[in-house]
Amino acid sequence: MKWILISILGLMSVQAFAQDSDNPFNVQINIKPANGRFHINANYTVPITPCNAYAFLTDYEASKNIPGVVDLKILSRSANKVRVSRVLEEDILFFHVELKTVVEYTEVPYRLLNFEQVSGDAKFYKGTWRVMPEKDKTMVKYDAVVELDSIVPMVVIEYFMKNNLYERLESMAQKAAQYKPLTVLACK
């Protein structure tokens, strides 16, 4: 068992070094486990306007092409509230994990998305996406608290969560950098 733990820690350090050396969107992730939950703070920077970054985030169907997302449907839209059903799949060591959620987003135009799971497989999932101007780029910041219902040890979940989140955020940043909204938004 000790040998397995040392191997996992070794892989974690190699992966972290590889990510730091090739990070064109300055993807940063901080995950802290506390009381059975994970507190996640992450961000990436893209060379687009805040308006286009917000348009990308609120084009929920654009998330269909993000790694790990196998199904996504907009269930309802009213005023500034959007309900989205998602199915995520991950392989964590020998475990295949499928996570189904219905998340309600509250849109605060051009700046913020609040979200909260209203039903699904996670015990708790709530957070925000923020769009913040930065010179000629835009920082997209993700803050969330998640509690999973899993038999997998927290240290293993944390490791895979960090690496899978890195891959997802990098993919999102690449897609956001190439994103062309269907309509030109009049950002305020």
C-alpha positions as CSV (number, residue, x, y, z in Angstrom):
1,M,0.0,0.0,0.0
2,K,2.9,2.4,0.9
3,W,4.4,1.7,-2.6
4,I,1.1,2.6,-4.3
5,L,0.9,5.9,-2.4
6,I,4.5,6.8,-3.3
7,S,3.8,6.0,-7.0
8,I,0.7,8.2,-7.0
9,L,2.6,11.1,-5.3
10,G,5.4,10.7,-7.8
11,L,2.9,10.8,-10.7
12,M,1.3,13.9,-9.2
13,S,4.6,15.8,-9.1
14,V,5.5,14.8,-12.7
15,Q,2.1,15.9,-13.9
16,A,2.3,19.2,-12.0
17,F,5.7,20.0,-13.6
18,A,4.4,19.1,-17.1
19,Q,1.4,21.4,-16.7
20,D,3.5,24.4,-15.4
21,S,5.9,24.2,-18.4
22,D,3.2,24.4,-21.0
23,N,0.4,26.7,-19.8
24,P,-0.5,29.2,-22.5
25,F,-3.7,30.3,-20.8
26,N,-2.2,30.6,-17.4
27,V,-4.5,28.0,-16.0
28,Q,-4.3,27.9,-12.2
29,I,-6.0,25.6,-9.8
30,N,-6.2,25.4,-6.1
31,I,-8.2,22.6,-4.4
32,K,-8.6,22.3,-0.7
33,P,-10.4,19.4,1.0
34,A,-12.3,20.3,4.2
35,N,-15.0,18.4,6.0
36,G,-15.7,16.0,3.2
37,R,-16.0,18.8,0.6
38,F,-13.6,20.3,-1.9
39,H,-13.2,24.1,-2.2
40,I,-12.0,24.8,-5.7
41,N,-10.5,28.1,-6.9
42,A,-9.4,28.1,-10.5
43,N,-8.9,30.5,-13.4
44,Y,-7.6,31.0,-16.9
45,T,-6.8,34.0,-19.0
46,V,-7.8,34.4,-22.7
47,P,-7.1,37.0,-25.3
48,I,-10.7,38.1,-25.8
49,T,-13.0,40.8,-24.4
50,P,-14.9,40.2,-21.2
51,C,-18.1,40.4,-23.3
52,N,-17.0,37.5,-25.5
53,A,-15.8,35.5,-22.5
54,Y,-19.3,36.0,-20.9
55,A,-21.0,35.0,-24.1
56,F,-18.9,31.8,-24.3
57,L,-19.7,30.9,-20.7
58,T,-23.5,31.4,-21.2
59,D,-23.5,29.4,-24.5
60,Y,-24.1,26.3,-22.4
61,E,-24.2,24.0,-25.4
62,A,-20.6,25.0,-26.2
63,S,-19.7,22.8,-23.2
64,K,-20.6,19.7,-25.1
65,N,-17.1,19.6,-26.5
66,I,-15.3,19.8,-23.2
67,P,-13.5,16.7,-22.1
68,G,-15.5,14.5,-19.7
69,V,-18.9,16.0,-20.7
70,V,-20.9,13.3,-22.5
71,D,-24.3,14.8,-22.5
72,L,-25.7,18.3,-21.9
73,K,-29.3,19.7,-22.3
74,I,-30.8,23.1,-21.5
75,L,-33.9,22.2,-19.6
76,S,-35.4,25.7,-19.1
77,R,-34.7,29.4,-19.5
78,S,-36.5,32.2,-17.9
79,A,-35.4,35.8,-17.2
80,N,-31.8,35.4,-15.9
81,K,-32.2,31.7,-14.8
82,V,-31.1,28.7,-16.9
83,R,-31.3,25.0,-15.9
84,V,-28.9,22.6,-17.5
85,S,-28.7,18.9,-17.3
86,R,-25.2,17.4,-17.6
87,V,-23.7,14.0,-17.6
88,L,-20.0,13.8,-16.8
89,E,-17.8,10.7,-17.0
90,E,-14.4,10.1,-15.5
91,D,-12.1,7.2,-14.9
92,I,-10.4,7.4,-11.5
93,L,-7.8,4.6,-11.2
94,F,-10.0,1.4,-11.5
95,F,-13.3,3.2,-11.0
96,H,-15.5,4.5,-13.7
97,V,-17.5,7.5,-12.4
98,E,-20.6,8.9,-14.0
99,L,-22.0,12.1,-12.5
100,K,-25.4,13.3,-13.5
101,T,-26.5,16.8,-12.4
102,V,-29.1,19.5,-13.0
103,V,-27.5,22.8,-12.3
104,E,-29.4,26.2,-12.1
105,Y,-27.4,29.2,-13.4
106,T,-28.2,32.7,-12.4
107,E,-26.8,35.1,-15.0
108,V,-25.5,38.6,-14.0
109,P,-24.8,39.9,-17.5
110,Y,-21.2,40.3,-18.6
111,R,-19.7,39.7,-15.1
112,L,-20.9,36.7,-13.2
113,L,-22.7,33.3,-13.3
114,N,-23.9,31.9,-10.0
115,F,-24.7,28.2,-10.1
116,E,-26.1,25.5,-7.8
117,Q,-27.0,21.9,-8.3
118,V,-30.7,21.5,-7.8
119,S,-30.6,17.7,-8.3
120,G,-28.1,15.1,-9.1
121,D,-25.4,12.7,-7.9
122,A,-23.2,15.1,-6.0
123,K,-24.2,15.7,-2.4
124,F,-23.4,19.4,-2.9
125,Y,-22.3,21.6,-5.8
126,K,-22.4,25.4,-5.7
127,G,-20.3,28.3,-7.0
128,T,-19.6,31.1,-9.4
129,W,-17.9,31.9,-12.7
130,R,-16.6,35.5,-12.9
131,V,-15.4,37.4,-15.9
132,M,-12.7,40.0,-15.1
133,P,-10.9,42.3,-17.5
134,E,-7.1,42.3,-17.5
135,K,-5.4,44.7,-19.9
136,D,-5.9,43.2,-23.4
137,K,-7.1,39.8,-22.0
138,T,-9.9,38.5,-19.8
139,M,-9.5,36.3,-16.7
140,V,-12.2,33.7,-16.2
141,K,-12.4,32.7,-12.5
142,Y,-14.2,29.6,-11.2
143,D,-15.0,29.2,-7.5
144,A,-16.9,26.2,-6.3
145,V,-17.6,23.9,-3.4
146,V,-18.3,20.3,-4.2
147,E,-19.1,17.2,-2.1
148,L,-19.2,13.9,-3.9
149,D,-20.9,10.7,-2.8
150,S,-18.0,8.3,-3.4
151,I,-16.2,5.4,-1.9
152,V,-12.9,6.6,-3.5
153,P,-10.5,8.1,-0.9
154,M,-10.5,12.0,-0.9
155,V,-6.8,12.2,-1.7
156,V,-7.3,10.2,-4.9
157,I,-10.3,12.2,-5.9
158,E,-8.4,15.4,-5.2
159,Y,-5.5,14.3,-7.5
160,F,-7.8,13.3,-10.4
161,M,-10.1,16.3,-9.9
162,K,-7.1,18.7,-10.2
163,N,-5.8,17.0,-13.3
164,N,-9.2,16.6,-15.0
165,L,-10.1,20.2,-14.1
166,Y,-6.9,21.4,-15.6
167,E,-7.7,19.6,-18.8
168,R,-11.2,21.0,-18.9
169,L,-10.2,24.6,-18.2
170,E,-7.4,24.4,-20.8
171,S,-9.9,23.1,-23.3
172,M,-12.4,25.8,-22.3
173,A,-9.8,28.5,-22.7
174,Q,-8.8,27.2,-26.2
175,K,-12.4,27.1,-27.3
176,A,-13.1,30.6,-25.7
177,A,-10.1,32.1,-27.6
178,Q,-11.6,30.8,-30.9
179,Y,-15.3,31.5,-29.9
180,K,-17.3,33.7,-32.2
181,P,-20.7,34.6,-30.8
182,L,-23.7,34.3,-33.2
183,T,-24.8,37.8,-32.3
184,V,-22.7,40.9,-31.4
185,L,-23.5,41.7,-27.7
186,A,-23.9,45.2,-26.5
187,C,-21.9,44.9,-23.3
188,K,-22.3,47.5,-20.7
